[in-house]
C-alpha cells in the first residue's frame, strides 16, 4: 500500500494511525534512506501511544525503551551500526515484543526474516521534478549555487527537510496480514 505525506505532520499522522492498529507483540520495521523520516515516524508512533519524553534515534545505544504501563513498553531500535546477523540476534528484539512490548526497528529491512512477522514501513523522499522547460539548471541536472550562509542540516534521520514523502506499507507474515483491512481504513486519507 502506497501513501503520500507532504510534511512532518503527515508522517506523524500516519504513524499515529498505525499505532492505533498495533498491539503488544508487534514488530514494525522502519526502512528508507538517511533522512527519510524513520525517527520522525517513531516520534509520531510513540506520541500516539502516550510517550511523553523525547524520542530520539538510538543509533549509538541501539535500543531505547519507553515504559508506558505494566502492560506495554515501546522499544525503539536502530540496527544501522550492526555488522553481523548475530549482533541483531543478541538484541533479542522479538523477545522484547513478546514480553509486553511493541518494537520499532530502524534499518530493520537488513534483518528481514530474523525479525519474524512484522509490518514494513518504507519511507522515501519524493523528488520535486521541475517539468517546465524554461532552461533553468534544474531542467539540465546541473548544480545550482547555494547561498554561502545556508545552514547545513546535520540532524541524522529526523526528517531533515519538509519535502514530500511516500510511505509504503507491507505486511510480512500473518500477524499483520490479518489486520490489513484495519490498516487500510486507518490510513485511507493518505493513500496515493
Residue frames as qw, qx, qy, qz and C-alpha x, y, z in Angstrom:
[[0.000, 0.892, 0.452, 0.000, 0.00, 0.00, 0.00],
 [0.461, 0.206, 0.020, 0.863, 1.43, 3.35, -1.00],
 [0.193, -0.866, -0.397, 0.233, 0.81, 6.54, 0.98],
 [0.421, 0.476, 0.036, 0.771, 1.90, 10.12, 0.44],
 [0.366, -0.797, -0.330, 0.349, 2.55, 12.84, 3.03],
 [0.360, 0.826, 0.056, 0.430, 3.59, 16.43, 2.43],
 [0.015, -0.735, 0.390, -0.555, 5.24, 17.23, 5.74],
 [0.145, 0.215, -0.839, 0.478, 6.27, 16.11, 9.21],
 [0.530, -0.003, 0.400, -0.748, 2.69, 16.43, 10.47],
 [0.818, 0.225, -0.286, -0.446, 1.58, 13.94, 7.83],
 [0.516, 0.289, -0.787, 0.179, 4.30, 11.47, 8.81],
 [0.132, -0.129, 0.722, -0.667, 3.23, 11.75, 12.45],
 [0.684, 0.094, 0.135, -0.710, -0.43, 11.25, 11.46],
 [0.782, 0.232, -0.535, -0.221, 0.33, 8.06, 9.50],
 [0.312, 0.241, -0.815, 0.423, 2.42, 6.79, 12.43],
 [0.365, -0.064, 0.532, -0.762, -0.42, 7.54, 14.86],
 [0.793, 0.141, -0.158, -0.572, -2.91, 5.72, 12.63],
 [0.702, 0.221, -0.676, 0.031, -0.69, 2.63, 12.60],
 [0.040, 0.220, -0.742, 0.632, -0.13, 2.89, 16.36],
 [0.611, -0.036, 0.240, -0.753, -3.91, 2.69, 16.70],
 [0.893, 0.165, -0.292, -0.300, -3.83, -0.73, 15.00],
 [0.414, 0.425, -0.748, 0.299, -0.67, -2.01, 16.71],
 [0.810, -0.511, -0.051, -0.284, -0.76, -4.35, 19.68],
 [0.494, -0.639, 0.588, -0.037, 1.58, -5.93, 22.17],
 [0.789, -0.038, 0.585, 0.182, 3.95, -8.34, 20.46],
 [0.621, 0.765, 0.166, 0.051, 4.23, -6.36, 17.22],
 [0.531, -0.344, 0.322, 0.705, 7.44, -5.62, 15.37],
 [0.435, 0.875, 0.197, -0.082, 7.46, -2.70, 12.93],
 [0.677, -0.068, 0.280, 0.677, 10.42, -2.31, 10.58],
 [0.162, 0.929, 0.060, -0.327, 11.26, 1.25, 9.52],
 [0.708, 0.066, 0.418, 0.565, 13.18, 1.38, 6.24],
 [0.328, 0.921, 0.173, 0.115, 14.45, 4.14, 3.98],
 [0.583, 0.461, -0.183, 0.644, 17.46, 6.28, 3.23],
 [0.390, -0.282, -0.384, 0.788, 19.15, 8.51, 5.78],
 [0.075, 0.192, 0.069, -0.976, 16.87, 11.47, 6.50],
 [0.234, -0.261, -0.749, -0.562, 13.76, 9.81, 5.04],
 [0.481, -0.419, 0.039, -0.769, 11.84, 10.15, 8.31],
 [0.651, -0.130, -0.746, 0.062, 12.27, 6.89, 10.24],
 [0.267, -0.148, -0.607, 0.734, 12.85, 8.62, 13.56],
 [0.312, -0.036, -0.006, -0.949, 10.07, 11.11, 12.79],
 [0.667, -0.178, -0.584, -0.427, 7.75, 8.14, 12.25],
 [0.541, -0.171, -0.729, 0.383, 8.87, 6.67, 15.59],
 [0.019, -0.023, -0.358, 0.933, 8.13, 10.01, 17.28],
 [0.522, -0.096, -0.212, -0.821, 4.58, 10.13, 15.92],
 [0.695, -0.140, -0.693, -0.131, 4.01, 6.48, 16.81],
 [0.416, -0.110, -0.670, 0.604, 5.29, 6.92, 20.36],
 [0.172, -0.039, 0.195, -0.965, 3.27, 10.09, 20.96],
 [0.630, -0.150, -0.413, -0.640, 0.12, 8.29, 19.84],
 [0.695, -0.196, -0.684, 0.106, 0.79, 5.58, 22.43],
 [0.504, -0.841, -0.168, -0.106, 1.38, 8.16, 25.16],
 [0.726, -0.076, -0.125, 0.672, 5.18, 8.53, 25.29],
 [0.083, -0.982, -0.165, 0.022, 5.83, 11.98, 26.77],
 [0.497, -0.637, 0.328, 0.490, 9.64, 12.02, 26.87],
 [0.341, 0.715, -0.401, -0.461, 11.67, 12.99, 23.80],
 [0.918, 0.139, 0.365, 0.076, 12.01, 10.16, 21.26],
 [0.103, 0.809, -0.486, -0.313, 15.45, 10.24, 19.65],
 [0.819, 0.385, -0.416, -0.094, 17.29, 7.91, 17.34],
 [0.779, -0.538, 0.321, -0.002, 19.01, 5.11, 19.27],
 [0.692, 0.638, -0.334, 0.055, 21.87, 4.93, 16.76],
 [0.254, 0.571, -0.682, 0.381, 24.58, 4.65, 19.41],
 [0.447, -0.268, 0.673, -0.525, 22.66, 3.00, 22.26],
 [0.124, 0.013, -0.935, -0.332, 20.93, 0.59, 19.83],
 [0.318, -0.533, -0.751, -0.224, 17.64, 0.41, 21.80],
 [0.163, -0.193, 0.340, -0.906, 15.63, 2.99, 23.72],
 [0.259, -0.410, -0.874, -0.032, 12.74, 1.69, 25.83],
 [0.240, -0.258, 0.072, -0.933, 9.72, 3.75, 26.83],
 [0.102, -0.296, -0.920, 0.235, 7.62, 2.05, 29.52],
 [0.291, -0.338, -0.272, -0.852, 4.02, 3.18, 29.21],
 [0.744, -0.383, 0.145, -0.528, 2.44, 0.86, 31.77],
 [0.526, -0.337, 0.777, -0.077, 2.98, -2.58, 33.28],
 [0.753, 0.341, 0.557, -0.080, 1.26, -3.94, 30.19],
 [0.653, 0.701, 0.179, 0.224, 3.11, -2.04, 27.45],
 [0.399, -0.657, 0.279, 0.575, 6.63, -0.84, 26.64],
 [0.639, 0.769, -0.010, -0.023, 7.61, 0.76, 23.35],
 [0.671, -0.393, 0.388, 0.494, 11.11, -0.30, 22.26],
 [0.477, 0.866, -0.070, -0.130, 12.82, 1.78, 19.56],
 [0.767, -0.288, 0.406, 0.404, 15.86, 0.10, 18.00],
 [0.425, 0.837, -0.262, -0.224, 18.36, 1.20, 15.38],
 [0.888, -0.164, 0.371, 0.215, 20.48, -1.54, 13.85],
 [0.495, 0.858, -0.136, -0.001, 22.33, 0.63, 11.32],
 [0.021, -0.794, 0.600, -0.097, 25.71, 0.17, 13.02],
 [0.793, -0.235, 0.553, -0.097, 25.49, -3.60, 13.49],
 [0.189, 0.577, -0.684, -0.405, 27.71, -5.68, 11.24],
 [0.175, 0.085, -0.972, -0.129, 26.50, -9.27, 11.68],
 [0.614, -0.357, -0.486, -0.510, 23.18, -11.06, 11.98],
 [0.626, -0.277, -0.643, 0.344, 24.35, -12.48, 15.30],
 [0.133, 0.010, -0.290, 0.948, 24.63, -8.90, 16.61],
 [0.467, -0.229, -0.249, -0.817, 20.97, -8.40, 15.72],
 [0.712, -0.274, -0.638, -0.101, 20.06, -11.68, 17.41],
 [0.440, -0.083, -0.575, 0.685, 21.86, -10.51, 20.58],
 [0.183, -0.176, 0.097, -0.962, 19.42, -7.57, 20.85],
 [0.028, 0.296, 0.932, -0.207, 16.55, -10.07, 21.29],
 [0.249, 0.029, -0.115, -0.961, 14.07, -7.79, 19.54],
 [0.552, -0.246, -0.644, -0.468, 11.36, -10.45, 19.04],
 [0.483, -0.316, -0.723, 0.380, 11.63, -11.27, 22.74],
 [0.035, -0.135, -0.258, 0.956, 11.21, -7.58, 23.67],
 [0.447, -0.104, -0.367, -0.809, 7.99, -7.60, 21.65],
 [0.579, -0.227, -0.772, -0.130, 6.79, -10.86, 23.21],
 [0.409, -0.381, -0.627, 0.543, 7.08, -9.52, 26.76],
 [0.027, -0.841, -0.448, 0.302, 4.50, -6.72, 26.68],
 [0.229, -0.532, 0.251, 0.776, 6.32, -4.73, 24.03],
 [0.635, 0.744, 0.210, 0.012, 5.96, -3.15, 20.64],
 [0.583, -0.404, 0.342, 0.616, 9.26, -2.84, 18.79],
 [0.481, 0.869, -0.004, -0.116, 10.11, -0.27, 16.12],
 [0.756, -0.256, 0.362, 0.481, 13.32, -1.18, 14.25],
 [0.295, 0.875, -0.200, -0.329, 15.08, 1.47, 12.18],
 [0.260, 0.589, -0.725, -0.245, 17.07, -0.08, 9.30],
 [0.662, -0.123, 0.683, -0.284, 15.31, -3.35, 10.14],
 [0.816, 0.492, -0.061, -0.298, 14.90, -4.27, 6.49],
 [0.327, 0.611, -0.720, 0.028, 18.50, -5.56, 6.52],
 [0.306, -0.232, 0.856, -0.346, 17.48, -8.15, 9.13],
 [0.535, 0.049, -0.586, -0.606, 14.40, -9.28, 7.20],
 [0.770, -0.222, -0.539, -0.260, 13.24, -12.71, 8.28],
 [0.426, 0.061, -0.685, 0.588, 15.29, -12.63, 11.52],
 [0.201, -0.083, 0.340, -0.915, 12.55, -10.38, 12.94],
 [0.174, 0.339, 0.912, -0.150, 9.67, -12.76, 12.17],
 [0.110, 0.750, 0.609, 0.235, 6.21, -11.35, 11.42],
 [0.240, -0.453, -0.138, 0.847, 6.37, -7.59, 11.03],
 [0.361, 0.875, 0.320, -0.042, 4.96, -4.56, 9.29],
 [0.556, -0.035, 0.198, 0.806, 7.47, -2.89, 6.99],
 [0.113, 0.941, 0.233, -0.216, 7.14, 0.88, 6.73],
 [0.630, 0.075, 0.270, 0.724, 9.38, 2.17, 3.93],
 [0.038, 0.906, 0.169, -0.386, 9.80, 5.95, 3.78],
 [0.616, 0.205, 0.371, 0.664, 11.12, 7.57, 0.61],
 [0.016, -0.523, 0.038, 0.851, 11.84, 11.14, -0.45],
 [0.549, 0.659, 0.502, 0.114, 9.76, 12.27, -3.40],
 [0.413, -0.117, 0.242, 0.870, 11.95, 14.28, -5.73],
 [0.277, 0.767, 0.236, -0.528, 10.50, 17.60, -6.74],
 [0.551, 0.208, 0.580, 0.563, 10.51, 17.46, -10.51],
 [0.125, 0.611, -0.033, -0.781, 10.67, 20.70, -12.47],
 [0.587, 0.366, 0.701, 0.177, 8.60, 19.78, -15.53],
 [0.353, 0.901, 0.115, -0.223, 8.57, 23.16, -17.23],
 [0.785, 0.208, 0.214, 0.543, 11.07, 23.74, -20.00],
 [0.015, 0.999, 0.043, -0.028, 12.36, 27.18, -19.09],
 [0.659, 0.577, -0.298, 0.379, 16.01, 26.19, -19.49],
 [0.358, -0.806, 0.363, -0.301, 16.98, 26.61, -15.84],
 [0.096, 0.514, -0.841, 0.136, 19.68, 24.49, -14.20],
 [0.593, -0.063, 0.690, -0.410, 17.15, 22.13, -12.59],
 [0.827, 0.451, 0.077, -0.326, 15.98, 21.11, -16.06],
 [0.605, 0.633, -0.482, 0.036, 19.56, 20.29, -17.13],
 [0.915, -0.330, -0.175, 0.151, 20.57, 18.39, -13.96],
 [0.471, 0.491, -0.304, 0.667, 23.27, 20.96, -13.31],
 [0.435, -0.398, -0.553, 0.589, 24.22, 22.07, -9.80],
 [0.070, -0.868, -0.249, -0.423, 22.53, 25.20, -8.55],
 [0.303, 0.333, -0.462, 0.764, 24.65, 27.56, -6.45],
 [0.510, -0.667, -0.539, 0.065, 23.56, 27.67, -2.81],
 [0.114, -0.907, 0.143, -0.380, 23.97, 30.75, -0.63],
 [0.451, 0.374, -0.663, 0.466, 27.15, 30.52, 1.44],
 [0.209, -0.280, 0.569, -0.745, 25.33, 31.27, 4.69],
 [0.791, -0.160, -0.315, -0.500, 22.72, 28.50, 4.23],
 [0.524, -0.482, 0.636, -0.299, 22.82, 26.22, 7.29],
 [0.430, 0.220, -0.857, -0.178, 23.84, 22.61, 6.80],
 [0.813, -0.314, 0.043, -0.488, 21.32, 20.15, 8.17],
 [0.320, 0.357, -0.858, 0.186, 23.03, 17.51, 10.28],
 [0.612, -0.270, 0.333, -0.665, 20.03, 16.13, 12.07],
 [0.258, -0.126, 0.957, -0.039, 20.59, 12.48, 11.21],
 [0.063, -0.265, -0.888, -0.372, 17.35, 10.70, 10.45],
 [0.037, 0.529, 0.644, -0.551, 14.87, 13.16, 11.92],
 [0.349, 0.775, 0.517, 0.104, 13.13, 14.38, 8.76],
 [0.477, -0.253, 0.100, 0.836, 15.82, 16.75, 7.60],
 [0.075, 0.024, -0.271, -0.959, 13.55, 18.70, 5.26],
 [0.472, 0.288, 0.482, -0.679, 9.87, 19.36, 4.85],
 [0.317, 0.264, -0.652, -0.636, 9.63, 17.66, 1.46],
 [0.846, 0.015, -0.063, -0.529, 7.04, 15.18, 0.38],
 [0.203, -0.328, 0.921, -0.057, 7.46, 11.52, 1.35],
 [0.772, -0.010, -0.461, -0.438, 5.97, 8.30, 0.06],
 [0.401, -0.349, 0.759, -0.377, 5.35, 5.69, 2.70],
 [0.662, 0.116, -0.643, -0.366, 4.98, 2.12, 1.55],
 [0.610, -0.328, 0.564, -0.450, 3.39, -0.41, 3.91],
 [0.658, 0.223, -0.682, -0.229, 3.92, -4.15, 3.57],
 [0.784, -0.408, 0.314, -0.347, 2.76, -6.93, 5.88],
 [0.420, 0.411, -0.809, 0.018, 5.25, -9.76, 6.38],
 [0.148, -0.041, -0.942, 0.298, 3.59, -12.80, 7.93],
 [0.276, -0.538, -0.745, -0.281, 0.08, -13.47, 9.22],
 [0.287, -0.495, -0.513, 0.640, 0.19, -11.22, 12.32],
 [0.055, 0.421, -0.036, -0.905, -0.13, -8.05, 10.23],
 [0.139, -0.081, -0.747, -0.645, -1.85, -9.56, 7.19],
 [0.188, -0.510, -0.837, 0.066, -4.86, -10.31, 9.40],
 [0.105, -0.716, -0.352, 0.593, -5.15, -6.59, 10.24],
 [0.328, 0.063, 0.447, 0.830, -4.58, -5.30, 6.72],
 [0.052, -0.686, -0.582, -0.433, -8.16, -4.06, 6.29],
 [0.402, -0.831, -0.288, 0.255, -7.93, -2.11, 9.56],
 [0.470, -0.363, 0.211, 0.777, -4.61, -0.59, 8.49],
 [0.222, 0.343, 0.562, 0.719, -6.07, 0.40, 5.12],
 [0.188, -0.823, -0.492, -0.212, -9.01, 2.15, 6.77],
 [0.506, -0.713, -0.145, 0.464, -6.75, 3.92, 9.29],
 [0.351, -0.413, 0.319, 0.778, -4.53, 5.45, 6.60],
 [0.464, 0.599, 0.624, 0.193, -7.11, 5.88, 3.82],
 [0.126, 0.968, 0.130, -0.175, -6.78, 9.67, 3.65],
 [0.226, -0.746, 0.495, 0.383, -3.06, 9.32, 2.78],
 [0.737, 0.130, 0.624, 0.223, -3.36, 6.71, 0.02],
 [0.055, -0.381, 0.483, 0.786, -1.98, 7.54, -3.41]]
